[in-house]
Amino acid sequence: MNKYLILLLLTVLPFQVLTDESTAVTTQGAFDQSHSLYSSVLGKYVKDGSVDYRGLKSNPDDLKNYLSQTSTITKGEFDKWTQGQQLAFLINVYNAETLDLVQENYPVASIKDIAKDSGGPWEQPIVRLFGKKITLNALENEIIRKNYPDPRIHFALVCAAIGCPVLTNKPYLGPSLNSQLEMQTRNFISDSNKNYIDTANKTLHLSPIFDWFKDDFVSESGSVIAFVNPYMGGNTGSDFKIEYTNYDWTLNDLQ
């Protein structure tokens, strides 16, 4: 080999290695706010709110890698993000951990069949967040609801059941979070299998979600009826009574 070419390679290669390593560190040091790995999972295995758990169980690598990514985020890094990025991150982690919990225990008829002898699925310390392991209940009630008091989150957090809000096939993102939450809320309330009006009897039939988290809706709008009324065309009033519909805990499995 030409001695001048050898000298050139010896000069350039160390610089190239350093450049590549520096790029890798920079890339690894910033969290992917597009949640691309999770987006890939949702795109492959979620259709019209149902999940191909069988397919996900056969190839969980992207989901596992995404949860590995989210588990490395420190509280200090998280605190530097916008509020929209923070809440989108937490919702995505909650939903991704739920998917992972179900696929690991699949096949099951209902998420409620998981860990029945040890407190149920929402009391398992499966969520790796800020250097700790916490439960789904803790993530929802002690972090999300406590620090981000927006009742629309209840239509974004999913429980892998037919009765719960539909899991979208795209992740939540900081810049579009408000419009995503609004769409989820509107879609859920307009689902006549879960919510509907009996005008003749002045009765509002609502999902039990409005009962379980009543305080959140009252804090936001003064009453549950006042919260849902704009989403129901303004056709309800304070003289209506509320009856809660049955919650279908059947797994949202793509059959």
KAQUI-V849932 format. One record per backbone hydrogen bond with DSSP energy under -0.5 kcal/mol. CO is the residue of the C=O (numbers start at 0). NH is the residue of the N-H. Records with the same first field share a line. If there is no record, write none. Layout:
CO->NH / NH
This chain:
1->4 / 5
2->6
3->7
4->8
5->9
6->10
7->11
8->12
9->13
10->14
11->15
12->16
13->17
14->18
15->19
16->20
17->21
18->22
19->23
20->24
21->25
22->26
23->27
24->28
25->29
26->29
30->32
31->34
34->38
35->39
36->40
37->41
38->42
39->43
40->44
41->45
44->46 / 51
46->49
48->166
49->46
50->52 / 253
51->55
52->56
53->57
54->58
55->58
59->63
60->64
61->65
62->66
63->67
64->68
65->69
66->70
67->71
68->71
69->72
70->130
72->129
73->77
74->78
75->79
76->79
77->80
81->85
82->86
83->87
84->88
85->89
86->90
87->91
88->92
89->93
90->94
91->95
92->96
93->97
94->98
95->99
96->100
97->101
98->102
99->103
100->104
101->104 / 105
108->250
109->112
110->113
112->115
114->117 / 119
115->118
119->122
120->123
121->136
123->125
125->127
126->128 / 133
128->131
131->128 / 133
133->126
134->138
135->139
136->140 / 141
137->141 / 142
138->142 / 143
139->144
142->146
143->147
147->149
149->152
150->153
151->154
152->155 / 156
159->251
160->163
165->167
172->176
173->176
175->179
176->180
177->181
178->182
179->183
180->184
181->185
182->186
183->187
184->188
185->189
187->190
189->191
190->193 / 194
195->204
196->198
197->202
198->201
201->240
202->197 / 204
203->205 / 242
204->195
205->244
206->209
207->210 / 211
208->212
210->213
212->215 / 216
213->217
214->218
215->219
216->220
217->221
222->226
223->227
224->228
225->229
227->230 / 231
228->231 / 233
229->232
231->234
236->239
240->203
242->205
245->247
246->248
247->162
249->161
250->252
251->50
252->254
